[in-house]
Amino acid sequence: MAANIDSKSRFSGNKSKRDHNKTAGETPALPGTDIGAELRRRLKGKVLLIGAGNTLRGDDGAGPAVVALLEGKVKAGLLDVGEVPESYFSRILAEGADTIVLLDAADFGASPGDLAVLETEDMAGCSLSTHQIPLDLFFRYLKDSSHAEMFALGIQPEHVRLGEGMSSAVADSVHALAGLLQDVLSDPIS
């Protein structure tokens, strides 16, 4: 089942569960802003996509999975930082990106597979972190050291249990998000 993430979606800060009407071929999205339009507006200049998460913990591997799907298909820097993004701080800054996007599983109180554009301040309200330091702290530190525009694309996980594979809802969203990013950043890297 292909996921459609061009539907309206935005993290509102309200962490209550939302009721979604799922239809075939569609990933449920949070009400608000069209993710496709938001990405087209915000992905400017030199773009760096950072996949964060542990691929051995089910849906937590969503960020690295998106990065892997985009290898050689987009005009953007790609970096899989696993669960220790702080170890890549110098490398991230050395990229000299104008726009930095973190791709990660994030519990923002929605249905599994839902997508949200998260600002730095939104990340403090998201409760999933298998990372060594809180991602909002990491992003604040990056913002203080860089002039890049920064935000995260969060995918609501179903589970992050060690040794389990990715859920089908999150896998669908990973493929849909990779497709959308490929469309927005359509010129292949030469």
C-alpha positions in Angstrom: 0.0 0.0 0.0 1.5 3.3 -1.1 1.3 6.1 1.4 0.1 9.6 0.5 1.8 12.2 2.5 0.9 15.2 0.4 -2.3 15.4 2.5 -2.5 18.0 5.2 -0.2 17.4 8.2 1.4 19.4 11.0 2.3 18.9 14.6 0.1 21.2 16.6 1.6 20.6 20.0 -1.6 18.8 21.1 -0.3 15.4 22.1 -3.8 13.7 22.3 -4.5 10.8 20.0 -6.2 11.9 16.8 -8.9 9.9 15.0 -8.0 9.3 11.4 -10.1 7.9 8.6 -7.6 5.7 6.8 -8.3 4.8 3.2 -6.3 2.6 0.9 -3.2 4.3 -0.4 -3.2 7.0 2.2 -1.1 7.7 5.2 -3.1 9.4 7.9 -1.8 12.9 8.6 -2.3 15.5 11.3 -4.5 18.5 10.4 -2.7 21.6 9.4 -0.1 22.3 6.7 0.6 20.3 3.5 3.9 18.6 4.0 4.8 18.6 0.3 4.2 22.4 0.1 6.1 23.0 3.3 9.1 21.0 2.1 9.1 22.8 -1.3 9.0 26.2 0.6 11.7 25.3 3.2 14.2 23.1 1.4 16.5 25.9 0.1 20.1 26.1 -0.8 22.4 23.2 0.2 20.3 20.7 2.0 21.5 18.1 4.5 19.1 15.2 5.5 20.1 13.5 8.7 18.6 10.1 9.5 18.6 9.3 13.3 17.5 6.2 15.0 18.4 2.6 15.9 17.6 0.2 13.0 17.6 -2.7 15.5 14.6 -1.2 17.4 11.7 -1.6 14.9 10.2 1.8 13.9 13.1 3.7 15.5 15.0 2.9 12.3 12.7 5.1 10.2 15.1 8.0 9.8 18.1 5.8 8.6 15.7 3.9 6.3 14.6 7.1 4.5 18.3 8.1 4.1 19.1 4.7 2.6 16.3 4.9 0.1 17.5 8.3 -1.1 21.2 7.4 -1.7 22.2 8.7 -5.1 18.7 9.9 -5.9 18.6 13.5 -4.5 20.6 16.6 -4.7 21.2 16.8 -1.0 23.7 15.6 1.6 22.7 12.4 3.4 23.9 11.3 6.7 22.9 8.3 8.9 23.8 9.2 12.5 22.3 6.2 14.1 21.4 6.8 17.7 24.3 9.2 18.5 23.8 12.3 16.4 26.1 14.3 18.7 29.0 12.2 17.5 28.5 13.8 14.0 28.2 17.4 15.2 31.5 18.5 13.5 30.7 16.6 10.3 27.2 18.2 10.2 28.7 21.7 10.6 31.4 21.0 8.0 28.7 20.3 5.4 27.9 24.0 5.4 24.2 23.3 4.8 21.6 26.1 4.4 18.9 23.7 5.5 19.2 20.8 7.9 16.4 18.3 8.2 16.4 15.6 10.9 14.4 12.4 9.9 13.4 10.4 13.0 10.8 8.4 14.7 9.0 10.7 17.2 6.1 10.0 19.6 3.8 13.1 19.1 0.7 11.3 20.1 -0.7 10.3 16.7 -1.4 7.1 14.8 1.5 4.9 13.7 2.9 6.2 10.4 1.6 9.7 10.8 4.1 12.4 9.7 4.7 15.8 11.2 7.0 18.8 10.6 8.6 19.5 14.0 10.3 22.7 15.0 13.0 22.6 17.7 10.6 23.6 20.4 8.2 20.8 19.3 10.9 18.2 19.8 10.9 18.8 23.6 7.3 17.7 23.6 7.9 14.5 21.8 8.5 11.5 24.0 10.5 9.0 22.1 14.2 9.1 22.3 16.6 6.2 22.0 19.4 8.8 21.4 22.2 9.6 23.8 21.1 13.2 24.3 17.6 14.8 23.8 17.2 15.9 20.2 15.9 19.3 21.1 19.1 20.0 23.0 21.1 18.7 20.0 19.2 21.0 17.6 19.6 24.0 19.9 23.3 23.4 19.9 23.4 23.1 16.1 21.3 26.3 15.8 23.7 28.2 18.0 26.7 27.0 15.8 25.1 27.3 12.4 23.1 29.7 10.3 21.1 26.9 8.8 17.3 26.6 8.8 16.5 23.4 10.8 13.5 21.3 11.4 12.6 17.6 11.8 10.3 15.3 9.9 8.9 13.0 12.5 7.2 9.6 11.9 4.9 8.4 14.7 6.2 4.9 15.6 4.1 1.9 16.5 6.8 0.2 18.4 10.5 0.5 19.2 11.2 -2.9 20.7 14.7 -4.4 20.3 14.9 -7.1 17.7 11.6 -6.4 16.0 11.2 -5.3 12.4 9.6 -2.0 11.3 5.8 -1.9 11.4 3.9 -1.8 8.1 2.4 1.6 8.8 5.8 3.1 9.4 7.4 1.3 6.5 4.7 2.7 4.2 5.4 6.2 5.5 9.2 5.7 5.1 8.7 4.9 1.4 6.2 7.7 0.9 8.4 10.3 2.6 11.4 9.1 0.6 9.4 9.5 -2.6 8.3 13.0 -1.6 11.8 14.1 -0.8 13.0 12.6 -4.0 10.4 14.6 -5.9 11.2 17.9 -4.0 15.0 17.3 -4.3 14.7 15.9 -7.8 18.1 16.6 -9.3 20.4 13.6 -8.7 23.8 14.1 -7.1 26.5 14.0 -9.8 
